[in-house]
Amino acid sequence: MRSVRGFLAALVFLSLLPIAVLYQMFFDNGIEIITHGVLALGSVLISFSVFDFKVISWITWVGCGSTSALAAIFLLQGVSLLIQNDSLTYLVYQVLGQRLEAGLVDGLIFWFVALLLMDSQGKTRILGFIAVSIVVCLELYRYGLAYFGDAPAESLKLLFLLPIVWLLFESKKKISLDVKNDNKLNKTKIYA
């Protein structure tokens, strides 16, 4: 497996929908806290998994930084809902949760594009091209609507799960022996 952390991150994100449905079947409120907790955990896992792929170092750090900051924002949003503090709620939803959160998501999308172009191969590359293209077009659409003072439908946010599905398959791929041997040679050169 290429990235256990990437695989787990994708599973966490994809488990959000069934968890939300099951939670709402048994409880009346609190789903937002659970949602933000799952988003924070998935973001933390992605922030570590970016190092498992062959992407230019500075882009890897953009992906790590973006997802780490997203994890912190999601966690703070969940905490603000839990403790119901007006000042914290204002900070994490109005200050951090608007433009900054959108910019951090763009950083993650940028990392997805880099992963697609630099380290994806075979059938998963085709899936990645479809998934990432849809999300990039959605982001361009969102920016176009924002220019005119509008916002896309909330249901379109579900399309952001497409690159996560692709990450699941990309992470699950087996590493070929050539790649393993190249990594051993590179480590030997570094330590020699």
C-alpha positions in Angstrom: 0.0 0.0 0.0 1.4 3.4 -1.0 -0.1 5.4 1.9 -1.8 3.9 4.9 -2.4 7.4 6.3 -4.0 8.5 3.0 -6.2 5.4 2.9 -7.3 6.0 6.5 -7.9 9.7 5.7 -10.1 8.8 2.8 -12.0 6.3 4.8 -12.6 8.9 7.6 -13.9 11.5 5.1 -16.1 9.0 3.3 -17.5 7.7 6.6 -19.0 11.1 7.3 -22.2 10.6 5.3 -23.1 7.2 6.9 -22.1 8.5 10.3 -24.3 11.6 9.9 -27.3 9.5 8.7 -27.0 7.0 11.6 -26.5 9.8 14.1 -29.6 11.7 13.0 -31.6 8.5 13.2 -30.9 8.3 17.0 -30.3 11.8 18.1 -32.0 15.1 17.4 -29.1 17.6 17.7 -25.3 17.6 17.8 -24.6 16.4 14.3 -22.6 19.5 13.6 -20.1 18.7 16.4 -19.7 15.1 15.0 -19.3 16.4 11.5 -16.6 18.9 12.5 -14.8 16.2 14.5 -14.7 13.8 11.5 -13.5 16.6 9.2 -10.8 17.5 11.7 -9.6 13.9 12.0 -9.6 13.4 8.2 -7.7 16.6 7.7 -5.0 15.6 10.2 -4.6 12.2 8.5 -4.3 13.9 5.0 -1.7 16.4 6.4 0.5 13.4 7.3 -0.2 11.4 4.2 1.1 14.1 1.8 4.6 13.0 2.6 3.9 9.5 1.3 3.7 10.6 -2.3 6.3 11.9 -4.8 5.4 15.5 -5.1 7.7 18.5 -5.1 8.7 19.3 -1.6 7.3 22.8 -1.4 3.9 21.6 -2.8 4.0 18.8 -0.2 4.4 21.4 2.5 1.5 23.5 1.0 -0.7 20.4 1.3 0.5 19.7 4.8 0.0 23.2 6.0 -3.4 23.7 4.3 -4.8 20.5 5.8 -3.3 21.0 9.2 -4.8 24.5 9.4 -8.1 23.1 8.2 -8.0 20.5 10.9 -7.5 23.2 13.5 -10.4 25.3 12.1 -12.7 22.3 12.0 -11.7 21.3 15.6 -12.3 24.8 16.8 -15.7 25.0 15.1 -16.7 21.8 16.8 -15.5 23.1 20.1 -17.4 26.3 19.7 -20.6 24.4 19.0 -20.0 22.3 22.1 -19.2 25.0 24.6 -21.5 27.6 22.8 -19.2 30.6 23.3 -20.3 33.6 21.2 -16.8 35.0 20.8 -15.3 31.7 19.8 -18.2 31.0 17.4 -17.7 34.4 15.8 -14.0 33.8 15.4 -14.1 30.4 13.9 -17.1 30.9 11.6 -17.0 34.5 10.6 -13.2 35.2 10.7 -11.5 31.9 10.1 -14.4 30.0 8.4 -15.0 32.2 5.4 -12.1 33.2 3.2 -9.3 31.5 5.1 -11.1 28.2 5.1 -11.8 28.5 1.4 -8.2 29.4 0.7 -7.0 26.4 2.7 -9.3 24.1 0.7 -7.7 25.6 -2.5 -4.3 24.7 -1.1 -5.5 21.1 -0.7 -6.9 21.1 -4.3 -3.6 22.4 -5.5 -1.8 19.5 -3.8 -4.3 17.1 -5.4 -3.5 18.6 -8.9 0.2 18.2 -8.2 -0.3 14.6 -7.1 -2.2 13.9 -10.2 0.4 15.4 -12.5 3.5 14.2 -10.7 2.8 10.8 -9.1 -0.3 9.2 -10.4 -0.2 6.5 -13.0 -2.5 4.0 -14.8 -6.2 3.7 -14.1 -6.1 5.7 -10.9 -4.7 8.7 -12.9 -7.8 8.6 -15.2 -10.1 8.5 -12.1 -8.0 11.3 -10.6 -8.2 13.4 -13.7 -12.0 13.2 -13.7 -12.3 13.8 -9.9 -9.9 16.7 -9.7 -11.2 18.3 -12.9 -14.7 18.4 -11.5 -13.5 19.9 -8.3 -11.4 22.5 -10.0 -14.3 23.5 -12.2 -16.5 23.7 -9.1 -14.0 26.0 -7.5 -13.9 28.2 -10.6 -17.7 28.3 -10.6 -17.8 29.2 -6.9 -15.3 32.1 -7.5 -17.4 33.3 -10.5 -20.5 33.3 -8.4 -18.8 35.0 -5.5 -17.7 37.8 -7.9 -21.4 38.5 -8.6 -22.3 38.1 -4.9 -23.9 34.7 -5.0 -22.9 31.2 -3.8 -23.4 27.7 -5.2 -25.9 25.3 -3.8 -24.8 23.6 -0.6 -25.4 20.2 -2.2 -22.5 20.8 -4.6 -20.1 20.5 -1.6 -20.6 16.7 -1.9 -18.5 16.8 -5.1 -15.5 17.6 -2.9 -15.6 13.9 -2.0 -14.6 12.9 -5.5 -10.9 13.6 -4.9 -11.1 11.8 -1.6 -12.4 8.7 -3.4 -9.5 9.0 -5.8 -7.1 9.4 -2.8 -8.5 6.1 -1.5 -7.6 4.3 -4.7 -4.3 6.1 -5.1 -3.3 5.3 -1.5 -4.3 1.7 -1.9 -2.1 1.0 -4.9 0.8 -1.3 -4.4 4.3 0.1 -4.7 6.3 -1.7 -7.4 9.7 -3.2 -6.6 11.4 -0.6 -8.8 10.0 2.2 -6.7 11.0 0.5 -3.5 14.5 -0.1 -4.7 14.7 3.6 -5.9 13.7 4.7 -2.4 16.3 2.5 -0.8 19.0 3.9 -3.1 17.9 7.4 -2.4 18.0 6.8 1.4 21.4 5.2 1.0 22.7 8.2 -0.9 21.3 10.6 1.8 22.9 8.7 4.6 26.2 7.9 2.8 
